[in-house]
Amino acid sequence: MPVQKPRVKLFTPSTFVHAKDMDLYDHLSFSENPSVVVSFCDITFDACKFEKIDFHLLDFKNVFFCDCIFEHIDCSNLEFYKSNFTRCQFIDCKMIGTSFIDSTLVDVTFHSSLMRYSNFANCKFQHISFVKADCLQASFHYLDVKDLSISESCLDETEFLESSLNQVDLSDSSISGIVTDLKSLKGAKVSFEQAASLAQILGVTIV
């Protein structure tokens, strides 16, 4: 099933401080970095666009992002703890060390984004797509997965543990040094060269 795109039409320019003061979080576009720390808890950003934003002065806890677009943002080392993303796109984003622990992601695309050392432990994945993503040494532990797609991405030294890759085509992605287990790999689609490498990882000797 194709990943659904954000359902958005028009955006009204705003700032994070103004949005919080007005308690208004829908159909807004954010392109101005905050000058002070702004915290958001138990709210929903609905049909919003975040463009060229540095997220280091933003704090999110239990936040729901629905029909949102993130373009050229920097959310490196940010924690989206127990957050929810539905019909969202991350395009050309810098997400080094970003944590999505215990979050739920439905119909989310990560395209051409730098996601090294990111952490998706204990996440729920439904209709998720990674396209040309750099996920070097990222962590995917104990995922609840339903429909995951990965193409032309870097998964070198990435950890997939207790996280199903069933029907996931890894053949056009780089998986050098991947750390995984037999349960996670069951049903994955790989190239002949990748199969030989994975066999060695799992302790299988090819003669």
HUPEJO-V426046 format. One record per pair of residues at least 24 apart in sequence whose C-alpha atoms are under 8 Angstrom apart, sorted by the first residue. I is the first residue (numbers start at 1). J is the second residue. Records with the same first field share a line. If there is no record, write none. Layout:
I = J + J
This chain:
1 = 127 + 147
2 = 127
3 = 87 + 107 + 108 + 109 + 127 + 128 + 129
4 = 87 + 107 + 108
5 = 67 + 87 + 88 + 89 + 107 + 108
6 = 47 + 66 + 67 + 68 + 69 + 87 + 88 + 89
7 = 47 + 67 + 87
8 = 47 + 48 + 67 + 68
11 = 47 + 48 + 49
34 = 58
160 = 184
